[in-house]
């Protein structure tokens, strides 16, 4: 399987014009900020083994101030 995980934007500057980099598999080049970065897909689904953080009972959602 040789598919790449495709980013929607550069994690450093937010530019959407990204190009595959030849450095290694999963590497992308951003011509706007001149950075090359890599992506790695770790997995799909819910983690198992109790490492998932739990919200207190009765809390459906937590607001994070900006």
ABEGO torsion letter per residue (X at the ends): XABBBBBABBAAAGBABBBBBAABBGBBBBAAAGBBBBBBBAEBEBBBGGABBBBBBGBABBBBBX
